[in-house]
Structure formats: C-alpha cells, structure tokens
Amino acid sequence: MNATAATIAVLQVLIVIFGVGGGWWLLNAVTSFDDHDELWERANWGYLVQRVGFVAVQVIGVSSLIGQDLTSWTSLAWVGGGIVWATLLASVGFLITDWMIQRTRATRLDSLNTIPLSIGLVRLGFYLGLALVVRATFVGHAPDLRTSLLSTLVFTVAGIAGLVIAFHLHGLVAHGNLRLSMVQGGVTEALESAAVLTAVGLILYGAIAGDFTTWPESLAGFGAALGIAYVGLYIARYLIDWFVLTGECTLKTIHAQQQKGAAALLAFLLVMVALPISAAINLYVE
C-alpha cells in the first residue's frame, strides 16, 4: 500500500469515527435528561441498547465503503455521504419501531430513558437488521451512478419493509399477544423478536450484496430471499424447540414463564441459522 492509499484509508476511518462521535453527542444534546447519569450511573439498559443500535447502523452500514477506491480522494466523499445516509436511516428506524412495537407516535426524546429493556431490545434487533441491509446496498457495482443510487434507495426501502413484515409475521406465529407482552416488559418475547429481525437482516444481506445485474433479476432474488428467510427461520425455530429446548423449557413455556436463559439461547441459534442461509443465498443470487 502506497502513502496515498494509506492516507485515504486512515481518513475514511476517521470520517466514520467523527460521524459516530458527532451522532453520539448530538443525541446527548437533544435529550433533556442527563445522559451520563442514565447510562453510567443508573445503568439504564433499556436506553443503552437503543444507543448501541443507533451506532451499529452507522458503523456496520458504512463499513463496506471502508477500503474501497483507495487510489481516489473522492472515496472520502462516498464514506462521508454513507455515514450521513446511515444516520438518517437510524433516525427513521426510531420512528418505524415506535409505530411497529407501540403503535403510537414517536416517543418524545425526553422520554427515551423511560423505555423498558424489552422495547429497547427489539429496537436493537431492528437496528442490526437495518445495518446489514444498509451495508449490503453499498456492496458491489452498478452500470452507472444513477442506477447505483436508485438501487441503493429501492433495496433499502425494500429491506426495511421486509423487516417490518417479519416482525408482524412473528407476532402471528408466536404464542399469545407478542407485541403487547413486549410493551409490558416481556424480555423473552423481546429477545426472540430481536433475533428474528437480526436474522432476517442477515439473510437479506446475502440477497442484496453484490453487483447489480438487471431489475427483474435483482428484485426476483430479493423476493426469493425474503420468502426463504421467513420460512427457513420458522422451520429452524421448531427444530430448535424439538431438539434443544427439551424438558420443561419449550416454545410454549419460554414466554409464559419468562425463561430468559432459554430465550437468549433461542435468539442466538436463530441468528446462527441465518448465517449459512445468507451465505447460500449470496452465492445463488450472484
């Protein structure tokens, strides 16, 4: 690596660091409560996981741009634009998750510290899924700049829609009123829902990442991946129930008895199942 490439690489990383730092301090500034007290003195986990998710969208979303075009100074503009785009999407994600989970208008910024851990966890899962979708839209090449920008917008919107649909489908499949349980503080319901959102984001990453071909092929690949994500995850969910969650710890009892350890394991395994599915889909789509 020559001196110019090394300098550009360092500047790309610094842009991301300053973007994340700026976003962090901006959030501190717009909240009326003492963020330091909430995060480090009171150890408000419900608030912390929301902040972590916001940063994840920024860093994971733009990470695929780091190291690209190290011979061109214009790559710095792309990284800068990417961090701004990811930050805007994280803000939009906050509004979407409020509607998705609580069916209300956006939570007031001065009330963010009152959000229970359950809602914070679901928001984190949505943010991780969104981060993977954003990252995927920056991977690969398109025939021209117009197609590149348009495909980024189209597949970002499609990915967000896929995540929202996944949340609602999960509510239909799971036992009881999943959404209401999370609003009331159900941590096990939140863990599983967060895992589903992250896993769907992983699978969609495999469908979106790569060079743009044609609109029919790209959209067909995305649709197929979305269908595989929904069906595959629920097949895996029941297989985990049969072979792993044995004894008095099943899909029926996890939420009813708030068995947090089993819920954490189920969440972890759902994300692990999504990894090979994502890899296989990426090979197929390419």
Buried (B, 14 or more C-beta within 10 A) or exposed (E): EEEEBEEBBEBBEEBBEEBBEEBBEEBBEEBEBEBEEBBEEEEBBBBBBBBBBBBBBBBBBBBBBBBBBBEEEEBBEBBBEBBBBBBEBBBBBBEBBBEBBBEEEBBEEEEBBBBBBBBBBBBBBBBBBBBBBBBBBBBBEBEEEEEBEBBBEBBBEBBBEBBBBBBEBBBEBBBEEBBEBBBEBBBBBBBBBBBBBBBBBBBBBBBBBBEBBEEEEBEEBBEBBBEBBBEBBBEBBEEBBEEEBEEEBBBEBBBEEBBEEBBBBBBEBBBEBBEEBBBBBBEEBE
